[in-house]
Amino acid sequence: MFSAFLIDAAYFVAAFLFLYGLKRMASPVTARSGIIVAGGGMLVAVVAAFLYGFDVSPRAEAHLGTNLFLLILALGLGTGWAWFSGKRVAMTDMPQMVALYNGMGGGAAAAIAATELLSGNALAHGVVVTVLAILGGLIGAVALSGSLIAWAKLDGRMNKTWRLAKHQYVNAALLGGALFIGAIISVMAIAGATETPVFLILVFFAVALALGVLLTTPIGGADMPVVISLYNAFTGLAVAFEGFVLQNPAMIIAGTVVGSAGTLLTLMMAKAMNRQVSNIIFSDFGGEDDGADGEIQGTMKSADASDAAIAMYYASKVIIVPGYGLAVAQAQHKLYEFVKLLQKQGVEVSFAIHPVAGRMPGHMNVLLAEAGVPYDIIFDLEDINEDFAQADVAIVLGANDVVNPAARTRKSSPIYGMPILNVDQARQAYVVKRGQGKGYSGVENELFFLDNTSMVYGDAQKVMVQMIEAVKSLG
């Protein structure tokens, strides 16, 4: 048997590593080491939980062999699947992976709640622990099913929003039903019940899972980065609640950190879109622009990739705006190769990142880091937006809504009021796109029709190869 002191000490070390790792993640320069440190903390926490299996009550001691087998099996399956999928995942599929992993965390919290309620352990510890188990189970189940729907949307398996008649009333009824069942179970704890009826648990989690599905199906793809962040916060909160139920300090601290960080990130991203979180969850984003402010003036003009490359080669200042199209084309490495050619010529090159560019928080930062782009030439919206007016050339690769001037001028537009990158203020703007399609919000982009904008049509990877060849031909 391992002493409680050693196990508690391991949890303390794990909590310290979580917090220290998170601190290092605050800077791109130290983020990689921060992830490794936090991962080490998770390893310590897993080992501590594993050792706890040897320090059990006499009732559970008889099943120690079975428990040990299940522990090893679970660790093996989880580690193997995570390692295999993590090594194989493409950068374009990273948002889907994050959604899946986040859902697994919520599902784990829900499973803990179900186990504690079914076994009677939660009820035996009183109404407070029972209520925490119920809330953690509800939130975790919502995060699980909601994250799975987010994954399906991000992966292209669910391409349309879907809603019922009186959809929000249905959601309210499901939430009310789950809380009502939770209240019944809490009253049973007060009355001294020793276990929870199985059918109550089954109905409770069925309702919670349905709520997660119906909360997410009406939400459009443009809001998925915010939804992923919100469900991340849900998962953290659920884990923290179940940490109280299990009296596990590592779970409490890790869950609280994840929950608070996810909440702050959700609020920051909603602010970047000039929208309230409630508006994102309870209404869909986008749809066709009704055109109440008049038709868009001007026509789209196309340019060859070589012409755009030469214009940037002889410019003094170039700002690059990456978007999801860059990730889809896997063109980040060729882009940075082109950037180094410009820098060798003496061109000042910067990258401008919008908070909701891509399909998940920080997607573009991760994409550029993978290509080796130095952190000191990557700037957030608020740090670089004023520089566009002094830029000779701004080039957009696969971004759409985050550079649409309609957000400033067209009150009828669904994106009106959303902070955007001021690409339209550059002397010359080039937009690399496969075609003339609209963004995730379904709004026509006024930038494409401006006099100082030219469209470079084609896959970003092929376009960058053409640009590199054009610059190299200049000697």
ABEGO torsion letter per residue (X at the ends): XBBAAAAAAAAAAAAAAAAAAAAAAABAAAAAAAAAAAAAAAAAAAAAAAAAAABBBAAAAAAAAAAAAAAAAAAAAAAAAAAAAAAABBAAAAAAAAAAAAAAAAAAAAAAAAAAAAAGAAAAAEAAAAAAAAAAAAAAAAAAAAAAAAAAAAAGABABBBBBBGAAAAAAAAAAAAAAAAAAAAAAAAAGBABBBAAAAAAAAAAAAAAAAAAAAABBAAAAAAAAAAAAAAAAAAAAAAAAAAGBAAAAAAAAAAAAAAAAAAAAAAAAAGBBAAAAAABBBEEBBAGAAEBBBEBBBBBBAAAAAAAAAABABBBBBBBAAAAAAGAAAAAAAAAAAAAAAGBBBBBBBBAABEABBGAAAAAAAAAGBBAAABBBAAAAAAAAAABABBBBBGBBAAABAAAAABAABAABGBBBBBAAABABBBBBBABABBBAAGBBBAAAABAABBBBBEBAAAAAAAAAAAAAAAX
